[in-house]
């Protein structure tokens, strides 16, 4: 396992035990970065207008289309480290 992958997996674990709940905007950013890092570009149809939560998550992921997986892992790890420092 590469150093990046090790740091990413540690960040995923640490994100589940933050002392304070991040804002919804930050949670959506974490979600999008995680999905981009683990699955690549968004797939499937955008949820309908009645599914506000699903739509927000889809949009957060779709906004990162074209971002390489390693870049998404690095950004995710950096964001979690900032949240832990706060």
N, C-alpha and C positions, 0 to 999 in steps of 0.2 A: 504494500500500500504506500502510495506516495505521501510526502509530507503534507501537500495540499489536501489530499483526501483525509488524512488523519486529523488535520486542523478543522476541516469542514465537519467531520463526524463529531468531533468534540464540541464544536459550536452548536450543532443540532441538539446535542444533549444539554448543553448549557442554556439554550434558548427555552427549554421547558422548565427551568428552575430559576427564572429571573425574579429578583426580589420585588420588583414593581411591574405591573402590567403595562406594556407599551401602548401608545396611542393606536387607534384603528389604522391610521395611515402607515405607521411603522409596521404593524402586524401584516398589512397587505403587502408592503415592500418585502418583508421576510418571506411571506408565502410565495410571491412571484419569483424571488431569487431562488428559493428552494426548488420550486417546480422547474425553473429553467435549468438549474444545475443538475437535477436528477432525471428530467424527462426531455429536455430540449424545448423547442418552440411549442407554443400552445396548439392543441388539437381539439377537434370537436366544434360544436356550434356554441355560440354565445347564448347563455341562458336568457330566458324571456324577461320582460320588464317587471313581472311580478316576483321574480327571484332576485331581490336586490343584493343579497349577500353573495350568491353565486355569480352574479354579474360583476360585482366589485372584484371578486377573486379572479375571475376570468380576465378582466381588464388589467389587473395588476400583473398577471402572467403575460398577457399579450403585449403589454408595453415593453417587454424585454425581448421580443422576437429578434432573432439574429445574434443575440449575445452568446458568445461561446460559453460552454459549461464551466470551464476553469475560471473564467472571469466572473461568472455568477457565484461560484463557490468562494472566490476571494472576497467579493462584495458582501456576501452573506456573512462570512466569518468576521469581517471588519465591523459590520453593523452589530453583530452579537457582542463582539468585544467592547464596542462603545457603550452598548446598553448595560453590560456588566460593570463598566467603570463608573456609570452614573449612580 
